[in-house]
Amino acid sequence: MRSPGRGRLLAGFGLLTVIWGTTWAAIRVGLEGVPPFTGVALRFALAGALLVALAPFLGIRLGRAPRERVLWLANGVLSFCLSYSAVYWSEQYIPSGLAAVLFATYPLFVAALAHFLLPGERLRRGAALGMVLGFTGVAVIFSDDLTLLGGEAVRRAAFVMLVAPLASAAASVVVKRWGSGVHPLSLAAVPMLFAGVVMGAAALLAERHLPLVLDARSVGALLYLAVLGSAVTFTIYYWLLANMKATRLALMSYLIPIVAVAIGAALLDEPLRPRLLLGSALVLGGVVIVSRRRPAPPDVDQP
């Protein structure tokens, strides 16, 4: 198939950056009325159902490509169940901007995993230094007195939050390595439905005693996250992943926190402590170094 033009790739990249930069605040708003596992289940059940319903109209036949069903399982567990459970649970206690910054370590994990699993994306010395810089930023963030943001639970939640970028990085590398020929919608739709079922069961076990408030704010946040923040964006993401280097696509992770921190401070009155800002700057600096363009070996196609 002919590779898409650079303009289409940049447009998709920019759209993802803006939408995903706002989803962190939307998750925080949704958690005001919907418990975390319930929120994950509803979000991905709605998004997955929408995409599966659209597939026949778009002429997409699900489950026909080699390894497609295995990728559904891997992506459902890693990208949606494990990663988003950590995100939603953590955002009960930590500011949305801090959650986005911690998730920005995603490209660092991608670079480390891609070094071993993706031909043509070997980790070079400069990228290794970027990883050191990025994780130094994480250490600076944790050196701050995070209890001032809301108690000891904030520090614990910040550690749990780091599970999300690691799980998402593993999923992206698996899809990049073995997902050739699988339609991007398939990689999003069925794993989302799987996550909706699994997390729905988890919510019934862990959250049946918690109140569920479906008011205008929580329902609006849920619909925004399900349709724009999931169905639209993940389809675009897997399309981009099929046409770009995984480490280059991960570059958006240093732009998303900038949007998220600005939205959190402006709309949710989230605090901006100096050490958190310094640590965030180090994380993003490390991500820039890791994700910058590198010359590819002769046998690797450039998008």
C-alpha positions, 0 to 999 in steps of 0.5 A: 500500500502507498504510504500516506503523505507527510501532511496527513501524518502531521494532521493526525499527529496534531489531532491526537496531541490536542484531544489526548491532552484534554482527556486527563482533565476529562477523566478527573471530571468523570471521576467526580461521579463514576468510580475508576474501574466503572469509568474504564468499563463504560468508556471502552464498552461504548467506544468498542461497540461504536467501532465494531458497529462501524466496521461492516459499513467501512468494509472492514472484516475483523479477525481475518489477519494472521495473529489478529486475535492474539493481538486483540488479547495482548492489546486489550490486557496491556493498553486498555485494562492494565494501563487505564486501570492505573490511570483512572485509579491514580487520578483519584488522588493526583492532579491530572497534569502530574498524571500526564507528566508521569505518563510522558515516560511512555517514550522512554519505555518504548525506546528501551523495549524497541531496542530489543524487539524492533529491527531498525529502532536500536537504542543509541548513545544519545537516546540512552542519555535521554532516558537517563535524563527523563527518569532523573526528572521522575526522581525529582518529582518524587523527591518533592513532598507530594503529600502536600498535594493531598496526603500520602495517598498521592505518593502511592498513586504516583507510583501506581501511575507509572504502571500505565506508560510501561504497559502501554509501551509494551502494547505499542511495541507488540503491535508494531512488531507483529501487527503488520497487515491488521487494520487499525480499527481492529486493533482498537475496537475488539480490545476495547470491547474486551476491556469493557467486559473485563473491567465491568467484571472488576467493577462489579467485584470492587466497586458495587458498594460505591455510588454512581452519579450520572449527572451532566458533568460525568456523562459528558466526560464519559461521552467525550472520552469514549467517542473522541478520546477513544474510538476516534483517537485510538483508530488514528493512533494505530494508523499512525503506528503502522506508518511511522516509527514507534519511537517517532510517534511517541514524540507526542508524549512530550507535547500532551503533558504541556496541554494537560498541565495547562488545562489542569491549572486553568480549569481545575485549579491544580497546583504548579509546584516548582519541583514538579515543574523542574522534574516535568521539564527534565522528563520532557527533555529526556523524551525529546532526546529519545524521540528525535529523528535518527538516520535509519539503516538502508533496509528500513523504509522511511514514512 
